[in-house]
Amino acid sequence: MSQESHFDDIIDRRGHYSDKWGKYPSHVIPMWVADMDFDAPPCVKEALQQRVDDGVFGYTYAPKSLVQAIQQHCQSHYQWQPASAHFIHLPGLVCALHLCVRALSEANDRIIVPSPVYYHLTKAPEMSDRKLDRIPFVLKGNRWSVDLVSLEESCKKDDASMLLLCNPHNPGATVYTREELQAIHALAKRYNLYVVSDEIHCDLILSDATHIPFASLNEDAAQRTVTLMAPSKTFNIAGLGYAFAIIANSQLRQRFNKARAGLTPAPNLLALVAAEAAYTKGQAWHAELLEYLRNNCTYIRQRIAGTKIQMAKHEATYLAWLDLRAYQIDKPHDFFLKAGVGISDGEGFGAAGFIRLNFGCPRSQLEQAMNRILIALDSLS
């Protein structure tokens, strides 16, 4: 990647109905929601422009070529090639999480979720009249991981029916190892639980870790798992609305499709175009993105060195999970908002005293945000 990277370009997103930039006044630097402040890959923009120039925007189905592109991507990145018949195309991943809970469990079932975690994994059970069972996601040797003892205690309860897994983990930035996944699968098999694996950040690995889809472990894992993926985080196309579920078990697939019938629309036709272009032609852009994000992550570590901020091993995502408990800030979101930075408060994920900081942005923007954060913290001493 050249020193003058296109990822350094500042793009004015205000006035574009951006959730990220429209939430706060203009003096606030938004570093919260998980979308990046980078241009989409040129191949995506070119494909979209060509499709728009066609001028007809009627009902559209997902082409076989899109599924083939995803299969090739899965094979080259994870040595996993799910069958075409196992794909379900969706307008987004969040609705898929909620659909899984409603389709594959019953009212008052216990749904197990390692926490802190992305809040829709905890909202889905609560909004569906299920029992949310948070088990601790704990720090082990400077790396966040699931507490297997607590997991088994929850799995063995008679009303437990499902585990919601986030891999790579948001906000913990952990990529589960094969050994960890095998241990989780052993419990799911022993106690007969379904596993819904949110793997939306699977192509944002910033370390030497390797993403392993839960369903790829073995045939039993495949038969009890719903895998949820999307190109949205990786290629910064969340606003187009496309995700997919991979469900090998035909009975689970039928239940999922029945639950979504008449409720979830087909993906936007432009989303299908963008996804196929990203998976087939976006590799070079993706490689440059990962290098830029690694450098941004390193920059954060350099800036917090010598402070009381703690940051565990960061294996994936462009979301830094920062432990500020030593500062005893009552409401971190409000505190940093006064300093001109919009962050995600850890309390929303289930961990008071933490913040999540989006570093998927030009370095100059990250520098400004870190300056404001550190000045605000210095004012406490």
C-alpha positions in Angstrom: 0.0 0.0 0.0 1.4 3.4 -0.9 2.2 5.9 1.8 -0.4 8.2 0.3 -3.3 5.7 0.7 -6.8 6.3 -0.6 -7.9 5.2 2.9 -6.5 8.6 4.1 -9.1 10.5 2.1 -11.6 12.4 4.2 -15.1 11.9 2.9 -17.8 14.3 4.1 -20.7 12.0 5.1 -22.8 14.7 6.8 -26.0 15.4 4.8 -26.0 11.9 3.4 -28.5 10.6 6.0 -25.6 8.7 7.7 -26.6 7.1 11.0 -23.0 7.5 12.1 -22.6 11.1 11.2 -26.1 12.3 11.8 -26.4 11.3 15.4 -24.3 14.1 16.9 -23.7 17.8 16.4 -21.0 18.7 13.8 -18.2 19.3 16.3 -18.4 15.7 17.5 -16.2 13.0 15.9 -18.4 9.9 15.6 -16.5 6.7 16.5 -19.4 4.5 17.5 -21.5 2.4 15.0 -19.7 -0.3 13.0 -19.4 1.2 9.6 -16.2 2.6 8.1 -15.5 6.1 6.8 -13.9 4.7 3.6 -15.0 4.7 0.0 -16.4 1.3 -1.1 -14.1 -0.8 -3.4 -13.9 0.6 -6.9 -15.1 -2.7 -8.3 -18.3 -2.3 -6.3 -18.9 1.3 -7.4 -18.3 0.3 -11.0 -20.7 -2.7 -10.8 -23.4 -0.5 -9.2 -23.0 2.2 -11.8 -23.3 -0.3 -14.6 -26.4 -1.7 -13.1 -28.0 1.7 -12.5 -27.2 2.6 -16.1 -29.4 -0.4 -17.2 -32.3 1.7 -15.9 -34.7 -1.1 -14.9 -35.2 -2.0 -11.2 -37.8 -4.7 -11.0 -38.0 -7.7 -8.7 -34.7 -9.6 -8.8 -33.6 -13.0 -7.4 -30.1 -13.8 -6.2 -28.2 -15.2 -9.2 -26.3 -18.5 -9.0 -23.1 -16.6 -9.8 -23.4 -14.8 -6.4 -23.7 -18.0 -4.5 -20.7 -19.4 -6.5 -18.7 -16.3 -5.6 -19.4 -16.8 -1.9 -18.6 -20.5 -2.1 -15.3 -19.7 -3.7 -14.6 -17.1 -1.1 -15.4 -19.5 1.7 -13.2 -22.2 0.2 -10.2 -19.9 -0.3 -10.5 -18.2 3.1 -11.8 -20.9 5.4 -11.4 -24.2 3.4 -15.2 -24.6 3.6 -17.6 -24.8 0.7 -21.2 -25.0 1.8 -23.7 -26.4 -0.7 -25.7 -24.0 -2.8 -29.0 -25.4 -1.4 -28.0 -24.3 2.1 -28.0 -20.6 1.3 -30.8 -18.2 2.3 -30.4 -14.6 1.1 -31.5 -11.9 3.5 -31.8 -8.1 3.7 -29.6 -8.0 6.8 -28.0 -10.0 9.6 -29.9 -8.5 12.5 -33.3 -9.6 11.3 -31.7 -13.1 10.8 -30.6 -13.2 14.4 -34.2 -12.5 15.6 -35.6 -14.9 13.1 -33.4 -17.7 14.3 -34.5 -17.2 17.9 -38.2 -17.2 17.0 -38.0 -20.0 14.4 -35.8 -22.5 16.3 -36.8 -22.1 19.9 -40.0 -21.9 21.9 -41.3 -19.3 24.3 -39.5 -19.4 27.7 -36.6 -21.4 26.3 -33.2 -20.5 27.7 -31.0 -18.8 25.1 -27.3 -18.7 26.1 -25.1 -15.7 25.1 -21.5 -15.1 26.1 -21.4 -11.5 27.3 -20.4 -8.7 26.9 -21.5 -8.9 23.3 -23.1 -7.0 20.4 -26.4 -6.0 21.9 -28.7 -7.6 19.2 -27.5 -11.0 20.4 -29.1 -10.2 23.8 -32.0 -8.3 22.4 -33.2 -11.2 20.2 -34.1 -13.5 23.1 -35.6 -10.7 25.2 -37.8 -9.5 22.4 -39.0 -13.0 21.7 -40.1 -13.9 25.2 -37.1 -16.2 25.8 -34.9 -16.4 28.9 -31.7 -14.6 28.2 -28.8 -16.4 30.0 -25.6 -14.3 29.9 -22.5 -16.3 30.6 -19.2 -14.4 31.1 -16.8 -13.7 28.3 -13.6 -13.4 30.4 -10.0 -12.2 30.1 -7.6 -15.1 30.0 -3.9 -14.2 29.5 -4.7 -10.8 27.9 -7.3 -12.4 25.5 -11.0 -12.5 25.8 -12.6 -15.9 25.7 -15.8 -17.7 26.7 -15.9 -19.3 30.2 -16.5 -22.9 29.4 -17.4 -23.9 33.0 -20.2 -21.3 33.1 -21.2 -22.4 29.6 -21.7 -26.0 30.7 -23.6 -24.9 33.8 -26.1 -23.1 31.5 -26.1 -25.8 28.8 -27.2 -28.5 31.3 -30.3 -26.7 32.3 -33.4 -28.4 31.1 -34.8 -25.3 29.3 -31.6 -24.5 27.4 -32.1 -24.8 23.7 -29.8 -22.4 21.9 -26.4 -20.8 22.0 -25.8 -17.5 20.2 -22.2 -17.1 19.3 -20.4 -14.1 17.9 -17.2 -15.1 16.1 -15.1 -13.0 15.6 -16.3 -11.5 18.8 -17.8 -8.1 19.0 -16.7 -6.2 21.0 -14.0 -8.5 22.4 -12.0 -8.7 19.1 -11.3 -12.4 19.7 -11.2 -15.0 16.9 -12.1 -18.4 18.4 -9.5 -21.1 18.0 -10.3 -24.5 16.7 -9.8 -25.9 20.2 -12.3 -23.4 21.7 -14.8 -24.1 19.0 -14.5 -27.8 19.5 -15.0 -27.5 23.2 -18.2 -25.4 22.6 -19.4 -27.9 20.0 -18.9 -30.8 22.5 -21.2 -29.0 24.9 -23.8 -28.2 22.3 -23.8 -31.8 21.2 -23.9 -33.2 24.7 -26.9 -31.1 25.7 -28.5 -30.9 22.3 -28.4 -27.2 21.6 -28.7 -25.3 18.4 -25.9 -22.8 17.6 -26.5 -19.6 15.8 -23.1 -18.2 14.8 -22.9 -14.5 13.9 -19.7 -14.4 11.7 -20.2 -11.0 10.1 -16.6 -9.9 11.1 -15.0 -13.0 9.7 -13.0 -11.2 7.0 -11.6 -8.5 9.3 -8.8 -10.6 10.8 -6.0 -8.3 11.9 -3.7 -10.9 13.6 -2.2 -14.2 12.6 -5.5 -15.9 13.7 -7.6 -17.9 11.3 -11.3 -17.7 11.1 -13.0 -21.1 11.4 -16.8 -21.2 10.7 -18.5 -23.1 13.5 -20.4 -25.2 11.0 -17.2 -26.4 9.3 -16.0 -28.3 12.4 -17.7 -31.5 11.5 -21.0 -32.9 10.3 -22.8 -32.7 13.6 -21.8 -29.0 14.0 -23.1 -28.4 10.5 -26.5 -30.0 11.3 -27.1 -28.0 14.4 -25.8 -24.6 13.3 -27.1 -21.5 11.5 -24.2 -19.5 10.1 -24.8 -15.8 9.5 -22.4 -13.8 7.3 -22.5 -10.7 5.2 -20.1 -8.6 3.0 -21.4 -5.4 4.7 -18.7 -4.8 7.4 -15.7 -5.9 5.2 -16.6 -3.9 2.1 -18.4 -1.1 3.9 -21.7 -1.6 2.1 -24.0 -2.0 5.1 -26.5 0.6 3.8 -27.3 -1.6 0.7 -28.7 -4.4 2.9 -27.4 -7.9 2.2 -26.6 -10.9 4.3 -27.0 -14.6 4.1 -27.7 -17.6 6.3 -26.1 -21.0 5.7 -28.3 -23.8 7.1 -27.3 -27.4 6.3 -30.1 -29.0 8.3 -33.1 -29.2 6.0 -35.6 -29.1 8.9 -34.0 -26.0 10.4 -33.9 -24.4 7.0 -37.6 -25.1 6.5 -38.5 -23.7 10.0 -36.4 -20.6 9.3 -38.0 -20.0 5.9 -41.5 -20.5 7.4 -40.8 -17.9 10.1 -39.6 -15.3 7.6 -42.3 -15.8 5.0 -44.1 -12.6 4.4 -42.0 -10.7 6.8 -38.5 -10.2 5.4 -38.2 -9.0 1.8 -35.7 -10.2 -0.7 -32.4 -8.3 -0.7 -32.2 -5.1 -2.7 -31.1 -5.8 -6.2 -28.2 -3.3 -5.9 -27.1 -5.1 -2.8 -26.8 -8.4 -4.8 -24.7 -6.6 -7.5 -22.4 -5.1 -4.9 -22.0 -8.3 -3.0 -21.0 -10.3 -6.1 -18.6 -7.6 -7.2 -17.0 -7.5 -3.7 -16.5 -11.2 -3.5 -15.2 -11.7 -7.0 -13.1 -8.5 -7.5 -12.5 -6.9 -4.1 -9.5 -9.0 -3.0 -6.8 -6.3 -3.6 -8.8 -3.6 -1.9 -9.5 -5.9 1.0 -5.8 -6.7 1.5 -5.0 -2.9 1.6 -7.9 -2.3 4.0 -6.6 -4.9 6.5 -3.1 -3.4 6.4 -4.5 0.1 7.1 -6.7 -1.2 9.9 -3.7 -3.0 11.5 -1.7 0.2 11.4 -4.6 2.1 13.0 -4.9 -0.5 15.7 -1.2 -0.2 16.4 -1.5 3.5 16.6 -4.2 3.2 19.3 -1.9 1.0 21.4 0.9 3.5 21.0 -1.3 6.4 22.1 -2.6 4.6 25.2 0.8 3.3 26.4 1.5 4.9 29.7 -2.1 5.6 30.5 -4.5 3.6 32.7 -6.4 2.4 29.6 -6.2 -1.4 29.1 -6.6 -3.1 25.7 -6.4 -6.8 25.4 -5.1 -8.8 22.5 -6.9 -7.5 19.3 -7.4 -10.3 16.8 -10.2 -9.0 14.5 -12.6 -6.2 13.7 -12.0 -2.5 13.5 -13.6 -2.0 16.9 -11.2 -1.4 19.8 -12.5 -2.6 23.2 -11.0 -0.3 25.8 -11.1 -0.9 29.6 -11.4 2.5 31.4 -12.5 1.1 34.7 -9.4 2.5 36.4 -10.7 6.0 35.7 -14.0 5.4 37.5 -16.0 7.4 34.9 -19.7 7.2 35.8 -21.1 7.6 32.2 -18.3 7.2 29.6 -20.6 8.1 26.7 -21.6 11.4 28.2 -18.1 12.1 29.4 -16.5 11.7 26.0 -19.4 13.4 24.2 -18.5 16.5 26.1 -15.0 16.1 24.8 -16.2 15.9 21.2 -16.1 12.2 20.6 -19.0 9.9 20.1 -18.1 6.4 21.4 -20.1 3.2 22.1 -20.5 2.8 25.9 -19.6 -0.6 27.1 -22.7 -0.8 29.3 -24.7 -1.3 26.1 -22.8 -4.6 25.6 -23.0 -5.6 29.2 -19.7 -4.2 30.5 -19.8 -0.9 32.4 -16.5 1.0 32.4 -15.5 -0.1 28.9 -15.9 1.8 25.6 -15.9 0.5 22.1 -14.0 2.7 19.6 -14.4 2.4 15.8 -11.0 2.8 14.1 -12.3 2.1 10.6 -11.5 5.7 9.5 -8.7 7.8 8.1 -5.7 8.1 10.4 -6.2 11.9 10.7 -9.7 11.4 12.1 -8.4 8.8 14.5 -5.6 11.1 15.6 -8.1 13.9 16.4 -10.4 11.5 18.3 -7.5 10.1 20.4 -6.2 13.6 21.2 -9.6 14.5 22.5 -10.0 11.3 24.5 -6.6 11.5 26.2 -7.0 15.2 27.0 -10.4 14.5 28.6 -8.8 11.7 30.7 -5.9 13.9 31.7 -8.4 16.4 33.1 -9.4 13.8 35.7 -6.0 13.6 37.3 
